[in-house]
Amino acid sequence: MTRQILFQLPPKPLSNYSVFSTAIYARHGELLRLTLASDQQYRLWMPLTEIPKTLQNGTILYEDRWFYRHLGFNPLALLRSAWMSYGRGAHQGGSTITMQVARQLYRIDSRNPLGKLRQIAAAVWLELRYSKDDILEAYLNTAPYGGNTVGVAAASLLYFHKPVSQLTLTEALTLAVIPQNPKQRFPNKRSSQPGLPSALQQAKLRLWRNWLAEFPQDKRYAADFALPLTVYSKADKPFLAPHLTDLLLRQYPHVQHIHSSIDSKTQLSIKQSVDNYLQQNRSAGIRNSAVLLLDAHTMQVRALIGSANYWNIGIKGQVNGTLAKRSPGSTLKPFIYALALDQGLLHPRTVIADTPTSFGPYNPENFDSRFLGPITVQDALIRSRNIPALNTVAKLKQPSLYGFLQQAGISGLKPEQHYGLSLALGGGEVTMLELVQLYAMLPNQGRLRTVHYRVDLKQPTTSEKALLSPASAFITLDMLSHNPRPDSKRPAYPKVAWKTGTSWGFKDAWSVGIAGHYVLAVWVGNFDNQGNAAFTGIKAAGSLFFSLIDSLRNQQLLEGLDVELLPPKPESVSQVNVCAASGDLPNEDCPSLVKTWFIPGKSPIKTSRLHKAVYFNAKGEVICKGQPYRHREIYEFWSNDMALLFHEAGLPRRQPPTLPSCYDNLNGEAELEIVSPSSIGVYTLKIGKPSSIGLKAKSKINGNIFWFANKSLIGKAKATETLSWMPENPGTYRIRAADEQGHSASKEITVTFVP
């Protein structure tokens, strides 16, 4: 009441008199890093409610028994101190807890009588303005605990590597006696030198005797109290996950306590696995790696390795590889096919061509410089074929791949024209964080969610965006789960849905995948962009990726790593039987069926006309269906260009016989289709240098194809051949092809000339 009458305005919080460190913890409370405050002290403020009663009572018992009964100073204690100090020459303290708080807050020199009087006056002032609990809280947070360690929160983290709230009785009483003589009592030995300083041990025993007199029921802890106590020094201070803690310190510069989402055991296990891998592959020039592990359910990062060695200047170790912009190689291909699924362009068993193709001036190849001919979408994805991916990305609309990446928040993208189709093969740059965020969409039903590094903040869900349908996310995840491990020809088991990537010039090796409800990304490379033929996704990053998966499984560090990979099947997904060779619904003659995922109303579907029963008479001549026949055989009727693809891929098909006119158009496809040039992009030719554009068509006949530019005849070539055309002038051209039976097709292209 007196305090309220004298002072109407609320007092300034005692914590405002100090500056503080930042402590960053792992998800279960382990200390990752403790920074210095701006005055070069280790100091944290902990509310009294979070400081154990044992530490509070032990401090009062040792420092100021009459704390709750005096008005800031104890006259008897002061007289006794004066007598001992000036009368007998033996220094003895007489300051109360309140007086010590006053000295700390107001920087009072109390070593002379005038300073002592100022300290007493300040203590009375504090007692009038603040409650006893406020003052005790201030003392426990400002008392010296040796060297530049201030307050029980910082002392607990440094000396016991645990939050103050988790201290045992023995640990609490050990801390309680340090402030009275911090120079002699604070632990200053490394953990490799066990044992407490003698002065600290003796003071702890004196307090223990007084404690038992006050709390006799605690005799049951006598055996624990007699055991050796593990105490650390500041030289043992943790410095874990440095790239993550750097990031959090930048994001939250004035927060004292940051509880990260990192799992310390998982972090240490992954760091050890990375170190072992790099040691084993050092002879191949592999010196650096980055790893990010994300829980896709919570979108919290569980482990982060920004580089192989934070302190290694030679590898630019303080660069955070999870935030560095790098070429993703082929790791974006799953999203090309996911978008194509949503746009009704294909399904997993759709047969597409892996064949040499020109896209304007762009003439891409596959990583192995080979072409496999006809291939299913699923095989094209898990075998990372470039040409099928480019053919697919060229057909995407609303959004294109570029538009999808923009919607996903990929930063630093240049205009779409800068990339053209090369964006599909790593022509742009993304961070590992952005890549992991994209892959987390697959188990999250196509929803883009924000990645989080902290567990002590409520995360908003309003920022979620549905960029893929649940159906396409589910199907894409299933396709990736059929990708075999690099050390086996069988799919990974338990199932892992994963993809690799290798950037141009062998500068980046990637492996990104989903196991259980976790997303794991691995990068191998050099921050200085120096290439190395060993930096391939399948060998360098893929091997480390599965080494980490196996290690985490064996140690059982992550709950949910072995749960079912695929989420429940969306209602919008069906499974149908299709003809294995064509990927279409089987006709009556299809000899082999396979199952495929299908999105009703979206997925392209038609009845296969690839297989046809051919009837023969006794002379072995082909006859029409319905006539008496000796036998029948099933043939595959591929178009000429597809048959040529099989032949070039070393998989020649059985040549069907020539059919009479009573057999209709088997495939129901266009009689003539232009394969090259493409209407995508602009053809740029160099002035003064021989350069040409290849003209090729897909025809159902074997005769000549006649080519026209606008209305002028260019020339003719066989249906299986490519005709070279050198335009004389830049501009827009209507390219038309016509066969000998009058079928025609046309495309419009743009040609430019540059020096």
C-alpha positions in Angstrom: 0.0 0.0 0.0 2.9 2.4 0.9 4.4 1.7 -2.5 1.2 2.5 -4.3 0.7 5.8 -2.3 4.3 7.0 -2.9 4.5 6.0 -6.5 1.6 6.2 -8.9 3.5 5.3 -12.1 4.5 1.7 -12.6 8.2 1.1 -12.0 10.6 0.3 -14.9 11.1 -3.4 -15.2 14.4 -4.4 -13.7 15.3 -6.4 -16.8 15.5 -3.1 -18.7 18.8 -2.2 -16.9 20.7 -4.9 -18.8 21.6 -6.1 -22.2 21.4 -9.8 -23.0 22.8 -12.7 -25.0 20.8 -14.9 -27.3 20.5 -18.6 -26.5 19.5 -21.0 -29.3 18.2 -24.4 -28.3 17.4 -27.6 -30.2 13.8 -28.8 -30.2 14.2 -30.8 -26.9 16.0 -28.0 -25.0 19.7 -28.8 -25.7 21.8 -25.7 -26.2 23.1 -25.1 -29.7 24.7 -21.8 -29.3 25.0 -18.9 -26.7 26.1 -15.5 -27.9 27.8 -12.7 -26.0 25.7 -9.6 -25.1 26.9 -6.3 -26.4 28.9 -5.7 -23.2 30.8 -9.0 -23.8 29.0 -10.8 -21.0 27.0 -14.1 -21.1 23.7 -12.9 -19.7 20.1 -14.1 -20.1 17.0 -13.1 -18.2 14.8 -15.9 -16.8 11.4 -15.2 -15.1 11.4 -16.3 -11.5 8.6 -18.8 -12.2 11.0 -20.7 -14.5 13.8 -20.9 -11.9 13.6 -23.9 -9.7 12.5 -23.4 -6.1 15.5 -25.3 -4.9 17.8 -22.7 -6.5 15.7 -19.8 -5.1 15.7 -21.3 -1.6 19.4 -22.3 -1.7 20.4 -18.8 -2.7 18.4 -17.2 0.0 19.7 -19.7 2.6 23.3 -19.0 1.6 23.2 -15.3 0.8 20.4 -13.6 2.9 18.3 -15.7 5.4 16.3 -12.6 6.3 15.5 -11.6 2.8 11.7 -11.7 3.1 11.8 -9.9 6.5 14.0 -6.8 6.0 13.5 -3.5 4.2 16.5 -3.8 1.9 19.3 -4.0 4.4 20.1 -6.0 7.6 21.6 -3.8 10.3 23.0 -6.7 12.3 24.7 -8.1 9.2 26.2 -4.7 8.4 27.5 -4.3 12.0 29.1 -7.7 12.0 30.7 -7.0 8.6 32.1 -3.7 9.8 33.5 -5.3 12.9 35.1 -8.1 11.0 36.4 -5.9 8.2 37.7 -2.9 10.1 38.1 -4.2 13.6 39.7 -7.6 13.0 41.0 -7.1 9.4 39.0 -10.1 8.0 36.7 -9.1 5.2 33.2 -10.4 5.6 30.2 -9.4 3.4 27.1 -7.9 5.0 25.1 -7.0 1.9 21.6 -8.3 1.5 20.3 -9.6 -1.8 18.6 -6.3 -2.4 21.8 -4.4 -1.8 23.6 -6.6 -4.3 21.0 -5.9 -6.9 21.3 -2.2 -6.2 25.1 -2.4 -6.7 24.7 -4.3 -10.0 21.9 -2.1 -11.4 23.3 1.3 -10.4 27.0 0.5 -10.7 27.7 1.5 -7.1 31.3 1.2 -5.7 30.5 0.0 -2.2 34.1 -0.6 -1.1 34.1 2.6 1.1 31.7 3.9 3.7 30.1 6.5 1.5 29.6 4.0 -1.3 28.0 1.6 1.3 25.6 4.3 2.4 24.6 4.9 -1.3 24.1 1.2 -1.7 21.8 1.0 1.4 19.7 4.0 0.1 19.4 2.4 -3.3 18.3 -0.9 -1.7 15.6 0.9 0.3 14.5 2.6 -2.9 14.2 -0.8 -4.7 12.2 -2.3 -1.8 9.7 0.6 -2.0 9.3 0.3 -5.7 9.4 -3.5 -6.3 8.2 -6.7 -4.8 10.5 -9.2 -3.1 9.9 -11.6 -6.0 10.9 -8.9 -8.5 14.1 -8.3 -6.5 15.0 -12.0 -6.1 14.4 -12.5 -9.9 16.7 -9.5 -10.6 19.4 -10.9 -8.3 19.3 -14.4 -9.9 19.6 -12.8 -13.3 22.4 -10.3 -12.5 24.6 -12.0 -10.0 28.1 -12.9 -11.1 28.8 -16.6 -11.7 32.5 -16.3 -12.7 34.4 -14.6 -15.5 31.9 -13.0 -17.9 29.0 -15.3 -16.9 26.1 -13.4 -15.4 22.9 -14.8 -14.0 21.7 -18.3 -13.4 20.2 -18.9 -16.9 23.6 -18.4 -18.6 25.5 -20.2 -15.8 23.2 -23.3 -16.1 23.7 -23.4 -19.9 27.5 -23.0 -19.7 28.2 -25.2 -16.6 25.6 -27.9 -17.0 24.5 -27.6 -20.7 20.9 -27.5 -19.7 18.2 -24.9 -19.1 17.9 -23.7 -15.6 14.5 -25.2 -15.2 16.0 -28.7 -15.6 18.6 -28.4 -12.8 18.8 -31.1 -10.1 19.0 -30.3 -6.4 22.7 -30.9 -6.4 23.2 -28.6 -9.5 21.0 -25.9 -8.0 22.9 -25.8 -4.7 26.2 -25.7 -6.6 25.2 -22.6 -8.5 23.8 -21.0 -5.4 27.2 -20.6 -3.7 29.2 -19.2 -6.7 28.1 -15.5 -6.6 29.6 -15.0 -3.1 33.1 -15.6 -4.4 32.9 -16.1 -8.2 36.6 -15.8 -8.8 37.5 -18.7 -6.6 34.4 -20.9 -7.2 33.4 -20.8 -10.8 34.2 -24.0 -12.9 37.2 -23.2 -15.1 38.3 -26.7 -16.1 37.4 -28.4 -19.4 35.1 -31.4 -19.1 38.2 -33.6 -19.7 39.4 -32.5 -16.2 36.6 -33.7 -13.9 36.0 -32.3 -10.4 34.9 -29.0 -8.9 37.3 -26.3 -7.7 38.2 -26.8 -4.1 36.6 -23.6 -3.0 33.3 -24.5 -4.8 33.2 -28.0 -3.3 33.7 -26.7 0.3 31.0 -24.0 -0.2 28.6 -26.5 -1.6 29.1 -28.8 1.4 28.5 -25.9 3.8 25.2 -25.1 2.0 24.2 -28.8 2.0 24.5 -28.9 5.8 22.4 -25.8 6.2 19.9 -27.1 3.7 19.4 -30.4 5.6 18.8 -28.4 8.8 16.1 -26.4 6.9 14.7 -29.2 4.8 15.5 -32.5 6.7 13.2 -34.5 4.3 15.8 -34.1 1.6 18.2 -36.5 3.3 17.0 -39.0 0.8 19.2 -37.1 -1.8 22.4 -37.6 0.2 23.7 -40.4 -2.0 23.1 -38.3 -5.1 24.8 -35.3 -3.5 27.9 -37.4 -2.8 28.3 -38.5 -6.5 30.8 -36.7 -8.7 29.2 -33.8 -10.5 29.8 -33.3 -14.2 30.4 -29.6 -14.7 31.6 -27.9 -17.9 33.6 -24.8 -18.5 33.1 -22.1 -21.1 35.7 -23.8 -23.2 33.1 -26.7 -23.6 30.4 -24.3 -24.8 28.3 -25.9 -27.6 28.5 -24.5 -31.1 26.2 -26.8 -33.1 24.4 -26.3 -36.4 26.3 -23.0 -37.0 24.6 -22.2 -40.3 21.2 -22.5 -38.8 22.1 -20.5 -35.7 23.6 -17.8 -37.9 20.3 -17.6 -39.9 18.2 -17.4 -36.7 20.4 -14.7 -35.2 19.9 -12.6 -38.4 16.1 -13.2 -38.4 15.6 -12.6 -34.7 18.4 -10.2 -33.5 16.9 -9.1 -30.2 15.3 -12.4 -29.0 16.9 -13.9 -25.9 15.6 -17.5 -26.1 15.1 -19.1 -29.5 13.8 -22.7 -29.6 14.7 -24.1 -33.0 13.1 -27.1 -34.7 16.5 -28.9 -35.0 16.7 -32.4 -33.5 20.2 -32.4 -32.0 20.8 -36.2 -32.2 19.7 -36.2 -35.9 21.8 -33.2 -36.6 24.9 -34.8 -35.1 24.2 -38.1 -36.8 23.9 -36.4 -40.2 27.0 -34.3 -39.7 29.0 -37.5 -38.8 27.7 -39.3 -41.9 28.7 -36.4 -44.1 32.2 -36.2 -42.6 32.6 -40.0 -43.1 31.4 -39.8 -46.7 33.7 -36.9 -47.5 36.7 -38.7 -45.9 36.0 -41.8 -48.0 35.7 -39.8 -51.3 38.4 -37.2 -50.7 40.5 -38.9 -53.4 37.8 -38.1 -56.0 38.0 -34.4 -55.1 34.7 -34.4 -53.1 35.3 -31.9 -50.3 32.0 -30.2 -49.6 28.3 -31.0 -49.1 25.1 -29.4 -47.8 22.1 -31.3 -46.3 18.6 -30.2 -45.3 16.0 -32.5 -43.6 12.4 -31.3 -43.3 9.4 -32.8 -41.6 6.8 -32.3 -44.3 3.9 -32.7 -41.8 5.0 -29.7 -39.7 7.2 -28.1 -42.3 9.9 -27.8 -39.6 13.6 -28.2 -40.4 15.0 -31.2 -38.3 18.6 -31.0 -39.5 20.6 -28.5 -41.5 24.2 -28.8 -42.7 25.2 -25.6 -44.5 28.7 -26.9 -45.4 31.1 -29.7 -44.5 33.1 -27.5 -42.2 32.0 -24.1 -40.9 35.6 -23.1 -40.1 37.3 -24.3 -43.3 38.2 -21.2 -45.3 39.4 -23.3 -48.3 35.8 -24.5 -49.0 34.2 -21.2 -48.0 32.8 -23.1 -45.1 30.7 -20.3 -43.6 28.6 -20.1 -46.8 25.2 -21.6 -46.0 24.7 -24.1 -48.9 21.0 -24.5 -48.1 20.4 -20.8 -49.1 22.9 -20.6 -52.0 21.5 -20.2 -55.5 22.6 -23.2 -57.5 21.6 -24.9 -60.8 19.1 -27.7 -59.8 20.0 -29.9 -62.8 17.1 -32.4 -63.4 15.5 -32.1 -60.0 12.6 -30.0 -61.4 11.5 -32.7 -63.8 8.9 -34.2 -61.4 7.0 -30.9 -61.5 7.0 -30.8 -65.3 5.1 -34.1 -65.3 3.0 -33.1 -62.3 1.8 -30.0 -64.3 1.3 -32.1 -67.4 -0.9 -34.5 -65.4 -3.0 -31.6 -64.2 -3.2 -30.2 -67.7 -4.4 -33.5 -69.2 -1.4 -34.1 -71.4 -0.4 -37.5 -70.1 -0.6 -40.2 -67.5 2.2 -42.4 -66.1 1.9 -45.0 -68.9 1.7 -42.6 -71.8 4.3 -43.5 -74.4 6.5 -40.6 -75.4 9.6 -40.3 -77.6 13.2 -40.1 -76.5 14.7 -39.1 -79.8 17.1 -36.4 -81.1 15.0 -33.2 -81.3 15.6 -29.5 -82.1 13.7 -26.8 -80.3 14.5 -23.7 -82.3 18.2 -23.1 -81.9 18.3 -25.5 -78.9 19.7 -29.0 -79.6 19.7 -30.8 -76.3 21.0 -34.3 -75.5 20.5 -36.7 -72.7 23.0 -37.0 -69.9 24.4 -40.3 -71.3 24.3 -38.9 -74.9 22.0 -41.8 -75.9 18.4 -42.0 -76.9 16.0 -44.8 -75.9 13.3 -44.3 -78.4 9.7 -44.8 -77.2 9.4 -44.7 -73.4 6.7 -44.3 -70.8 6.3 -41.1 -68.8 7.2 -43.0 -65.6 10.3 -44.4 -67.0 11.3 -41.1 -68.6 11.0 -39.5 -65.2 12.9 -42.0 -63.1 15.5 -42.5 -65.8 15.8 -38.7 -66.1 15.5 -38.4 -69.9 15.9 -34.9 -71.1 14.2 -35.0 -74.5 10.8 -36.3 -73.2 10.9 -33.7 -70.4 11.6 -30.9 -72.9 8.8 -32.1 -75.3 6.5 -32.1 -72.3 7.5 -28.7 -70.9 7.0 -27.2 -74.4 3.4 -28.1 -74.2 2.6 -26.7 -70.7 0.3 -23.8 -70.5 -1.3 -21.9 -67.7 1.0 -22.3 -65.9 4.2 -23.0 -67.8 7.0 -24.3 -65.7 8.3 -20.8 -65.3 4.9 -19.6 -64.2 4.7 -22.5 -61.7 8.1 -21.5 -60.2 7.0 -17.9 -59.9 3.8 -19.0 -58.1 6.0 -21.1 -55.8 8.0 -18.0 -54.8 11.3 -19.0 -56.4 13.4 -15.8 -56.0 15.7 -14.2 -58.5 14.2 -15.5 -61.7 15.1 -13.7 -64.9 12.5 -13.1 -67.6 11.1 -16.3 -69.1 12.6 -15.6 -72.5 16.1 -15.7 -70.9 15.7 -19.4 -70.2 13.5 -20.9 -72.9 13.2 -24.6 -72.5 16.5 -24.9 -70.7 14.8 -24.1 -67.4 13.6 -27.7 -67.4 17.2 -29.0 -67.2 18.6 -26.6 -64.6 19.0 -23.5 -66.7 17.7 -21.4 -63.7 18.9 -21.3 -60.2 17.1 -22.3 -56.9 18.2 -22.7 -53.3 18.1 -26.0 -51.5 15.4 -24.5 -49.2 13.2 -23.7 -52.2 13.7 -27.1 -53.7 12.8 -28.8 -50.5 9.7 -26.6 -50.2 8.7 -27.8 -53.7 9.2 -31.5 -53.0 7.2 -31.1 -49.7 4.2 -30.3 -52.0 4.0 -34.0 -53.1 3.2 -35.5 -49.7 1.1 -32.4 -48.8 -1.5 -32.9 -51.6 0.0 -30.3 -53.9 -0.1 -27.5 -51.3 2.9 -25.1 -51.0 3.7 -24.5 -47.4 6.3 -22.3 -45.7 9.3 -23.8 -44.1 9.9 -23.1 -40.4 13.0 -23.2 -38.2 11.4 -22.6 -34.8 9.1 -24.7 -32.6 8.2 -21.8 -30.2 6.2 -19.7 -32.7 2.7 -20.4 -33.8 2.8 -20.9 -37.5 0.0 -19.4 -39.7 -1.6 -21.6 -42.2 -3.1 -18.8 -44.3 0.0 -18.7 -46.5 -0.7 -22.2 -48.0 -1.2 -22.3 -51.8 -2.5 -25.2 -53.8 -0.2 -25.2 -56.9 -0.8 -28.9 -57.8 -4.0 -31.0 -57.5 -3.9 -33.7 -54.9 -4.2 -36.2 -57.8 -1.1 -35.1 -59.7 0.9 -34.8 -56.4 -0.1 -38.3 -55.5 0.7 -39.8 -58.9 4.0 -38.0 -59.2 5.0 -39.2 -55.7 4.1 -42.7 -56.8 6.2 -42.5 -60.0 9.2 -41.3 -58.1 8.9 -44.2 -55.6 9.7 -46.6 -58.4 13.2 -45.1 -58.8 15.7 -47.8 -57.8 18.5 -47.1 -55.3 21.9 -46.4 -56.9 23.2 -49.6 -55.3 20.3 -51.8 -56.5 18.2 -52.3 -59.5 15.1 -52.6 -57.3 13.1 -49.7 -56.0 14.1 -48.5 -52.5 12.4 -50.3 -49.6 10.9 -49.1 -47.5 9.8 -46.9 -50.3 11.7 -43.7 -51.0 10.5 -41.3 -53.7 13.6 -39.6 -55.0 15.2 -37.8 -57.9 18.7 -36.7 -58.8 20.2 -33.8 -60.7 23.5 -32.9 -62.2 24.2 -29.3 -63.4 26.0 -28.3 -66.6 29.8 -28.6 -66.2 29.5 -31.1 -63.3 29.3 -28.2 -60.8 26.4 -29.5 -58.7 25.2 -32.9 -57.8 21.8 -33.2 -56.2 19.6 -35.9 -54.6 16.2 -34.9 -53.3 13.5 -37.2 -52.0 10.8 -38.2 -49.6 11.0 -41.0 -47.0 8.1 -41.4 -44.7 6.9 -37.9 -44.0 10.3 -36.3 -44.3 12.0 -34.5 -47.2 15.8 -34.9 -47.5 17.9 -32.9 -49.9 21.7 -33.5 -50.5 24.0 -31.3 -52.5 27.7 -32.1 -53.4 29.8 -29.5 -55.1 32.1 -26.5 -54.6 31.0 -23.0 -53.6 33.6 -21.5 -56.1 31.7 -23.3 -59.0 34.7 -25.5 -59.9 33.4 -28.5 -61.8 34.4 -32.1 -61.1 33.4 -35.1 -63.2 32.7 -36.9 -59.9 29.8 -34.5 -59.2 27.0 -36.5 -60.6 23.6 -36.8 -58.9 23.3 -40.6 -59.0 26.8 -41.4 -57.7 27.9 -38.5 -55.6 24.7 -37.1 -54.1 22.6 -40.3 -54.4 25.1 -42.4 -52.5 25.2 -39.9 -49.6 21.4 -39.5 -49.7 20.9 -43.2 -49.1 23.7 -43.4 -46.6 21.9 -40.8 -44.5 18.5 -42.6 -44.9 20.0 -45.9 -43.9 21.9 -44.4 -40.9 18.8 -42.6 -39.6 16.7 -45.8 -39.9 19.3 -47.9 -38.2 19.6 -45.5 -35.3 15.8 -45.0 -35.1 16.3 -41.3 -34.6 13.2 -40.1 -36.5 9.7 -41.2 -35.8 7.7 -41.5 -39.0 10.7 -42.3 -41.3 9.2 -45.7 -42.1 5.5 -44.8 -42.3 3.6 -45.4 -45.5 5.1 -43.1 -48.2 2.0 -42.4 -50.2 -0.8 -40.5 -48.5 -4.4 -41.8 -48.9 -5.4 -42.0 -52.5 -7.4 -38.9 -53.5 -11.0 -39.6 -54.7 -10.1 -37.9 -58.0 -7.6 -40.7 -58.8 -8.6 -44.0 -60.4 -6.6 -47.0 -61.5 -7.2 -48.5 -64.9 -5.8 -51.2 -67.1 -4.0 -50.0 -70.3 -2.2 -51.7 -73.1 1.4 -52.1 -72.0 2.9 -51.2 -75.3 0.9 -48.1 -76.2 -0.4 -46.8 -72.8 -3.9 -46.6 -74.2 -7.1 -48.4 -73.2 -6.7 -52.0 -74.6 -8.5 -53.1 -77.7 -9.5 -56.7 -78.2 -6.1 -57.5 -79.7 -3.8 -56.1 -77.0 -1.8 -59.1 -75.5 -0.4 -57.5 -72.4 -2.1 -55.2 -69.8 -0.7 -53.0 -67.0 -2.3 -50.8 -64.4 -1.8 -47.0 -64.4 -3.1 -44.1 -62.4 -5.7 -42.0 -64.2 -7.4 -38.7 -63.4 -11.0 -38.9 -64.8 -11.9 -35.9 -66.8 -8.2 -34.9 -67.2 -6.0 -37.7 -68.3 -5.9 -38.3 -72.1 -7.3 -41.7 -72.8 -8.3 -43.5 -76.0 -8.6 -47.0 -77.2 -5.3 -48.4 -78.4 -5.1 -49.3 -82.1 -1.5 -50.3 -82.0 -2.3 -54.1 -82.1 -4.2 -55.6 -84.8 -5.1 -59.2 -85.6 -4.0 -60.1 -89.2 -5.6 -63.1 -90.9 -3.8 -65.5 -93.3 -5.1 -68.1 -95.7 -3.5 -71.4 -96.4 -1.0 -69.9 -98.8 0.2 -67.4 -96.1 -1.5 -64.5 -97.8 -3.2 -61.7 -95.8 -6.9 -61.8 -96.2 -9.7 -59.6 -94.8 -11.3 -60.3 -91.5 -14.5 -62.4 -91.9 -13.1 -64.6 -94.6 -12.2 -68.2 -93.9 -8.6 -68.2 -92.6 -5.9 -70.7 -91.7 -4.4 -68.7 -88.8 -4.2 -65.2 -87.3 -1.3 -63.3 -85.7 -1.2 -60.1 -83.6 1.1 -57.4 -85.0 2.2 -54.0 -83.7 1.6 -51.3 -86.3 3.9 -48.4 -85.3 4.2 -45.3 -87.4 7.3 -45.1 -89.6 9.1 -42.6 -87.3 8.3 -44.7 -84.2 9.5 -47.8 -85.9 12.7 -46.0 -86.8 13.1 -44.9 -83.2 12.9 -48.5 -82.0 15.5 -49.5 -84.6 17.9 -46.7 -83.6 17.5 -47.6 -79.9 18.5 -51.2 -80.7 14.9 -52.5 -80.2 13.7 -53.3 -83.7 10.1 -54.3 -83.9 8.7 -57.2 -86.0 7.8 -55.8 -89.4 4.1 -56.3 -90.0 2.9 -57.4 -93.5 1.4 -55.0 -96.1 -2.4 -54.9 -95.5 -5.1 -54.7 -98.1 -7.5 -51.7 -98.1 -10.1 -53.6 -96.0 -7.9 -52.9 -92.9 -8.7 -49.4 -91.8 -6.4 -46.6 -90.4 -5.0 -48.5 -87.4 -3.8 -45.8 -85.2 -6.3 -43.1 -85.9 -3.5 -40.5 -86.0 -2.7 -37.8 -88.4 -1.3 -39.1 -91.6 1.4 -36.4 -91.6 2.9 -34.4 -88.7 5.9 -32.1 -88.6 8.4 -33.1 -86.0 11.0 -30.4 -86.7 11.1 -27.4 -86.8 9.4 -26.5 -83.5 7.1 -23.5 -83.2 8.5 -23.0 -79.7 11.3 -20.4 -79.5 13.1 -18.4 -82.2 15.7 -19.9 -84.6 18.8 -17.7 -84.4 21.3 -18.2 -87.2 24.8 -16.6 -87.4 25.6 -14.4 -90.4 28.6 -15.6 -92.5 28.6 -19.1 -91.0 27.0 -22.1 -92.6 23.9 -22.9 -90.4 20.7 -24.7 -91.2 17.4 -25.7 -89.8 16.4 -29.4 -89.9 13.1 -30.3 -91.4 11.6 -33.7 -90.4 8.0 -35.1 -90.5 6.3 -38.1 -89.1 4.5 -39.9 -91.9 2.5 -43.1 -92.2 3.9 -43.8 -95.7 7.4 -44.4 -96.9 7.4 -42.1 -99.8 8.9 -38.6 -100.3 7.9 -35.5 -98.2 7.9 -32.2 -100.1 8.8 -29.1 -98.0 7.7 -25.5 -98.6 8.7 -22.2 -97.0 5.8 -19.9 -97.4 4.9 -20.8 -101.0 8.4 -21.7 -102.2 9.5 -25.3 -102.6 12.6 -26.0 -100.4 13.1 -29.6 -101.5 12.1 -33.2 -100.8 13.4 -36.0 -98.6 12.3 -39.5 -97.5 9.9 -39.7 -94.6 12.7 -41.1 -92.4 15.2 -38.4 -93.4 15.9 -34.8 -92.3 16.1 -32.1 -94.9 18.5 -29.2 -94.1 17.2 -25.7 -95.0 19.2 -22.5 -94.9 16.9 -19.5 -95.0 18.2 -16.5 -96.9 16.5 -13.8 -94.9 15.2 -13.3 -91.3 11.5 -13.2 -90.8 8.4 -15.3 -90.2 8.0 -18.4 -92.3 5.1 -20.8 -92.8 6.7 -24.2 -93.1 4.5 -26.8 -95.0 5.1 -30.5 -95.6 3.1 -32.6 -98.1 3.4 -36.3 -98.9 2.8 -38.1 -102.2 -0.8 -38.9 -101.3 -1.8 -35.3 -100.6 -1.6 -35.2 -96.8 -0.1 -32.0 -95.5 0.8 -30.2 -92.2 2.2 -26.8 -91.4 3.9 -24.7 -88.7 4.9 -21.1 -88.3 8.4 -20.3 -87.2 10.5 -17.1 -86.7 14.1 -16.8 -87.9 16.6 -14.1 -86.8 20.2 -13.4 -87.9 23.0 -12.3 -85.6 26.6 -11.5 -86.3 
